[in-house]
Amino acid sequence: QASDVPNAPNTEKLVAALDDVASFAAAKRDAAAAKLDAASAKDAPGLCIALLRVASDRAHGSARRLAAGTFARNLLRKAFWTPEKDGASFPDASRAPIRVAALDALCAAPDGPSRALIAECLRLAGAVPASAFGGSSRFTDRPSSSPASSEDPRADLALDVCEHFARHESSFVSSSGFLLATHAAARPFQYFRDAATARE
């Protein structure tokens, strides 16, 4: 449910907008995109969390889940990386709830294109701007030259996954969604040293 998210969009209106985004009618698509943009301007973190929940809920049709996952992914790209300033659209405090929402969504999502989008959302929420390494303003998940700290979102994502591991039964831990989340969390630390093995 999105009701526990501050300023979360109305669920019925959000679902209707997502359905219209996939409409063949250009006017409907444009109107729906405008509504989603307005909701993003009001509360981008709340909208993102609501979208992740729709994208992972098998009660919704695949087209609706795909629309939700696509908009959430694009929202995170804009929010956590802009040419002018990293994290311009999202307050720093929103990182943790978005990261946890993406992790929960990935573990719950049925197999399909929407789950791949959710995995990308999780990667973005746990990534570090390359500008933190003195590079350009692009997100990276390459390993840092210094040990990860409690303020490193990559370390925080790894800790989130560990907490999920501790709270659930072995059947959940071996599920494909949780394994994908584990890979997303461990990838920045190069647990596969050989590049070919990592790709495989």
C-alpha positions in Angstrom: 0.0 0.0 0.0 1.2 3.5 -0.7 -0.9 5.1 2.1 2.1 5.0 4.6 4.2 7.1 2.2 4.0 10.9 2.9 2.3 12.8 0.1 1.9 9.5 -1.9 -0.2 9.8 -5.0 -3.8 8.4 -4.9 -3.5 4.7 -5.9 -6.5 4.7 -8.2 -5.3 7.9 -9.9 -1.8 6.5 -10.2 -3.0 3.3 -11.8 -5.3 5.2 -14.2 -2.3 7.4 -15.3 -0.1 4.4 -15.8 -2.7 2.7 -18.0 -3.1 5.9 -20.0 0.7 6.1 -20.5 0.4 3.0 -22.6 -2.6 4.2 -24.5 -2.6 4.4 -28.3 -4.1 7.9 -28.1 -1.5 10.5 -28.0 -3.6 13.0 -26.1 -4.2 10.4 -23.3 -0.5 9.6 -23.1 0.5 13.3 -22.9 -2.1 14.0 -20.2 -1.0 11.0 -18.2 2.7 11.9 -18.5 1.8 15.5 -17.3 0.0 14.1 -14.3 3.0 11.9 -13.3 5.3 14.8 -13.8 3.2 16.9 -11.5 3.1 14.2 -8.9 6.9 14.0 -9.2 7.3 17.7 -8.6 5.1 17.4 -5.5 6.9 14.5 -3.9 9.4 12.6 -6.1 10.4 10.0 -3.4 6.8 9.2 -2.5 5.9 8.8 -6.2 8.9 6.6 -6.8 8.1 4.3 -3.9 4.4 4.0 -5.0 5.6 3.2 -8.6 7.9 0.5 -7.3 5.1 -1.1 -5.4 2.9 -1.2 -8.5 5.8 -2.5 -10.7 6.3 -5.5 -8.3 2.6 -6.4 -7.7 1.5 -9.3 -9.8 -2.1 -8.3 -9.3 -1.4 -5.6 -11.9 -1.1 -6.5 -15.6 2.3 -6.7 -17.2 1.8 -3.5 -19.2 0.9 -1.5 -16.1 3.9 -3.0 -14.2 6.2 -2.2 -17.1 4.9 1.4 -17.2 5.5 1.8 -13.5 8.9 0.3 -13.6 10.0 2.5 -16.5 8.8 5.7 -14.9 10.4 4.8 -11.6 13.7 4.0 -13.3 13.6 7.3 -15.3 12.7 9.2 -12.1 15.7 7.8 -10.3 18.0 8.6 -13.2 16.9 12.3 -13.1 16.8 12.6 -9.4 20.1 10.9 -8.5 22.0 12.3 -11.5 21.6 15.6 -13.3 24.2 17.5 -15.3 24.2 20.4 -12.9 24.1 18.7 -9.5 24.0 15.2 -8.1 20.8 14.3 -6.2 19.2 17.6 -7.1 15.6 16.4 -7.0 15.7 14.0 -4.0 16.7 14.9 -0.5 19.5 12.8 1.0 17.1 11.4 3.6 15.0 9.8 0.8 17.8 7.4 -0.3 17.2 4.8 2.5 13.4 4.4 2.1 13.8 4.3 -1.7 16.6 1.7 -1.5 14.5 -0.5 0.8 11.4 -0.1 -1.4 13.4 -1.1 -4.4 14.8 -4.1 -2.5 11.3 -5.2 -1.4 10.0 -4.7 -4.9 12.7 -6.8 -6.5 12.2 -9.6 -4.1 8.4 -9.6 -4.7 8.3 -9.0 -8.4 7.3 -11.7 -10.9 9.8 -12.6 -13.6 9.7 -10.3 -16.7 10.8 -6.9 -18.0 9.4 -5.0 -15.1 11.7 -6.9 -12.7 14.7 -5.9 -14.8 13.6 -2.3 -14.4 13.3 -2.7 -10.7 16.8 -4.2 -10.5 18.1 -1.1 -12.3 16.2 1.1 -9.7 17.9 -0.8 -6.9 21.3 -0.3 -8.6 20.7 3.4 -9.0 19.5 3.8 -5.4 22.7 2.1 -4.2 25.1 3.8 -6.5 27.6 6.6 -5.9 28.1 9.6 -8.2 31.4 9.4 -10.1 31.8 13.0 -9.0 32.5 11.6 -5.5 35.7 10.1 -7.1 36.6 13.4 -8.8 35.1 12.3 -12.1 32.2 13.6 -14.1 28.6 13.6 -12.8 27.7 10.1 -13.7 26.7 7.3 -11.4 29.1 4.4 -10.9 29.2 1.2 -9.0 32.9 0.7 -9.3 34.8 -0.1 -6.1 36.1 2.8 -4.0 39.8 3.1 -3.3 38.8 3.6 0.4 36.8 1.2 2.6 33.1 1.6 2.4 31.7 3.6 5.3 28.3 3.9 6.8 27.6 6.9 4.6 28.4 4.9 1.5 25.1 3.9 -0.2 26.8 0.8 -1.6 27.6 -0.4 1.9 24.1 0.6 3.1 22.5 -1.5 0.3 24.7 -4.5 1.3 23.5 -4.1 4.9 19.9 -3.9 3.7 20.3 -7.2 1.9 21.9 -8.8 5.0 18.9 -7.7 7.1 16.5 -9.2 4.6 18.6 -12.4 4.8 18.3 -12.5 8.6 14.5 -11.9 8.6 13.4 -14.5 6.1 13.3 -18.3 5.6 15.7 -20.1 3.4 13.1 -20.5 0.6 12.9 -16.7 0.3 16.7 -16.3 0.4 17.0 -18.7 -2.6 14.3 -16.9 -4.6 15.5 -15.4 -7.9 14.5 -11.8 -6.9 16.6 -12.0 -3.7 19.5 -13.5 -5.6 19.3 -10.6 -8.1 19.3 -8.1 -5.2 22.3 -9.9 -3.6 24.2 -9.6 -6.9 23.3 -5.9 -7.2 24.6 -5.3 -3.7 27.8 -7.3 -4.1 28.7 -6.2 -7.6 30.4 -2.9 -6.5 32.8 -4.9 -4.3 33.8 -7.2 -7.2 33.1 -10.5 -5.6 34.0 -11.9 -9.0 37.5 -10.8 -9.7 37.5 -12.1 -13.3 35.5 -9.8 -15.6 34.4 -12.7 -17.8 33.1 -14.6 -14.7 31.3 -11.5 -13.5 29.5 -11.1 -16.9 28.5 -14.8 -16.8 
